[in-house]
Amino acid sequence: MERELYSWEDEDDDTPPSWFAGQHLPADARRMGLTHHVPDGAILDFAGRLDSAKPVHRITAWVMLVIFGMPVVFAVMRVFYLF
């Protein structure tokens, strides 16, 4: 009996599946020691999973941009308001 060319026994790949957390971190973030366990790494991992071809993902990216940009806008407004 012939053995199948691509059987599960032949695979020796220990990499975790792509749907596991932490698989979409940029290489720079990994070099800095970020993982999906820390808040900054979790945000990067989440943003790395977004697909620009999907409209919901585009909306999510814009919402994240507004949420993370608003404190900067408020700080600049406060600086100019005080002077």
ZIMO-V832979 format. One record per pair of residues at least 12 apart in sequence whose ideal C-beta (glycine too) atoms are under 8 Angstrom apart, sorted by the first residue. I is the first residue (numbers start at 0). J is the second residue. If there is no record, write none. Layout:
((I | J) (I | J))
This chain:
((20 | 35) (20 | 41) (20 | 44) (21 | 34) (21 | 35) (21 | 36) (21 | 40) (21 | 44) (22 | 44) (23 | 43) (23 | 44) (23 | 47) (23 | 48) (24 | 40) (24 | 43) (24 | 44) (24 | 47) (25 | 43) (25 | 47) (28 | 40) (28 | 43) (46 | 60) (46 | 63))
